[in-house]
Amino acid sequence: MVVDEPIDPGVGLAIAQWPGDAPREALSAFRVEHGISRKSFYA
């Protein structure tokens, strides 16, 4: 069983408020800045 990486509550809030029409490169930059995987972002 794979354990999901823990996400800081502030980052989780930012993910929850992420605009659906944000540019793809903005998502990549956000993930790199906060050190989270694509899987964690969409989980």
Backbone hydrogen bonds in HBPLUS format (Angstrom, degrees):
<---DONOR---> <-ACCEPTOR-->    atom                        ^
c    i                          cat <-CA-CA->   ^        H-A-AA   ^      H-
h    n   atom  resd res      DA  || num        DHA   H-A  angle D-A-AA Bond
n    s   type  num  typ     dist DA aas  dist angle  dist       angle   num
A0011-VAL N   A0008-ASP O   3.00 MM   3  5.27 122.3  2.35 105.7 120.1     1
A0012-GLY N   A0008-ASP O   2.91 MM   4  6.24 157.4  1.96 156.2 163.7     2
A0013-LEU N   A0009-PRO O   2.96 MM   4  6.20 150.1  2.05 144.7 151.7     3
A0014-ALA N   A0010-GLY O   3.10 MM   4  6.35 155.0  2.16 138.7 145.2     4
A0015-ILE N   A0011-VAL O   2.89 MM   4  6.18 151.6  1.97 149.9 157.9     5
A0016-ALA N   A0012-GLY O   2.94 MM   4  6.19 158.6  1.98 146.1 151.9     6
A0017-GLN N   A0013-LEU O   3.03 MM   4  6.27 139.2  2.20 144.1 154.6     7
A0018-TRP N   A0015-ILE O   3.07 MM   3  5.01 164.4  2.10 106.8 110.7     8
A0022-ALA N   A0019-PRO O   3.24 MM   3  5.47 161.4  2.27 115.4 114.8     9
A0026-ALA N   A0023-PRO O   2.99 MM   3  5.33 135.6  2.19 106.0 118.4    10
A0027-LEU N   A0024-ARG O   3.11 MM   3  5.33 123.3  2.45 100.9 114.2    11
A0028-SER N   A0024-ARG O   3.20 MM   4  6.61 160.2  2.24 152.0 156.9    12
A0029-ALA N   A0025-GLU O   3.02 MM   4  6.16 161.1  2.06 143.4 148.4    13
A0030-PHE N   A0026-ALA O   2.95 MM   4  6.11 157.2  2.00 145.4 151.8    14
A0031-ARG N   A0027-LEU O   2.95 MM   4  6.19 163.7  1.98 154.6 158.3    15
A0032-VAL N   A0028-SER O   3.03 MM   4  6.26 161.6  2.06 151.2 155.9    16
A0033-GLU N   A0029-ALA O   2.89 MM   4  6.03 166.0  1.91 151.6 156.0    17
A0034-HIS N   A0030-PHE O   3.03 MM   4  6.20 151.3  2.11 148.7 155.6    18
A0035-GLY N   A0031-ARG O   2.80 MM   4  5.67 113.4  2.25 138.1 153.8    19
A0036-ILE N   A0031-ARG O   3.08 MM   5  5.13 153.9  2.15 138.5 144.3    20
A0035-GLY N   A0032-VAL O   3.29 MM   3  5.02 149.0  2.39  94.7 103.7    21
A0041-PHE N   A0037-SER O   3.05 MM   4  6.34 152.4  2.12 144.8 152.5    22
A0042-TYR N   A0038-ARG O   3.08 MM   4  6.37 158.2  2.13 152.4 156.7    23
A0043-ALA N   A0039-LYS O   2.93 MM   4  5.94 115.2  2.36 140.1 156.8    24
A0043-ALA N   A0040-SER O   3.36 MM   3  5.02 148.2  2.46  91.3 100.3    25
